[in-house]
Amino acid sequence: HDRLDVLINNAGVMALSELERSALGCEMQFASNFLGHFALVVQLRKALVSAGGARVVSVSSTGHLFSPVVFDDLHYRFRPYDPWTAYGQSKTADVLLAVEVSTRWADDGIVSNALNPGAIATGLEKHTGGLRTPKEFQKTVEQGASTSVLLAASPLVEGIGGRYFENNNEADTVTERAENLGRAGGVAKYALDGDNASRLWREATSLTAAG
């Protein structure tokens, strides 16, 4: 097919216990959760343009509240490796991808948003010993998928881009992460920052071109 109406970037890994690197030498969570999505989106641009109003959806996480993108040390060559800040950085990058796609490709009619699906028991938690979120905050698969479906198909968000959603609504901007992770929510200002998004796009272009 020569057109693509919807692209949902949903693949990922979480909290690898030890530092691993991709074939390009990138920290593995950053490579899997963001760079792979970036490369796919760029390669599919022509098909997205052909759709005449395509939507790109990136699945992020409350984990983005663990860390901004640390541009001076993306791949833990100086700072000690930490599974959760590495995961957080990659999930922040997913939000910034949505911001930049919406800005950069606006004239092509392409919009992009990011979302937090919530806590769902899947194989994603294999490195953490299973889902640890209290049961009252966990979601079913259907509940977890609902915000992705909203952003992919609902007329309610027609023409809206560069935003972050959770629980089928646009999230509030927060200035700090809640102490209770089960209640953590909102989107950090750094994840929606246009300058951060542009800088990350340039970094990703350089890294993927090197491959």
VENKAQUI-V646795 format. One record per helix or strand of 3 or more residues. SS is the DSSP state (a for helix, b for strand). FROM is the first residue (numbers start at 1). TO is the last residue. If there is no record, write none. Layout:
ss=SS from=FROM to=TO
ss=SS from=FROM to=TO
This chain:
ss=b from=6 to=9
ss=a from=28 to=43
ss=a from=45 to=51
ss=b from=55 to=60
ss=a from=62 to=66
ss=a from=71 to=73
ss=a from=83 to=104
ss=a from=106 to=108
ss=b from=111 to=116
ss=a from=123 to=127
ss=a from=135 to=137
ss=a from=141 to=153
ss=a from=155 to=157
ss=b from=164 to=166
ss=a from=181 to=183
ss=a from=189 to=192
ss=a from=194 to=209
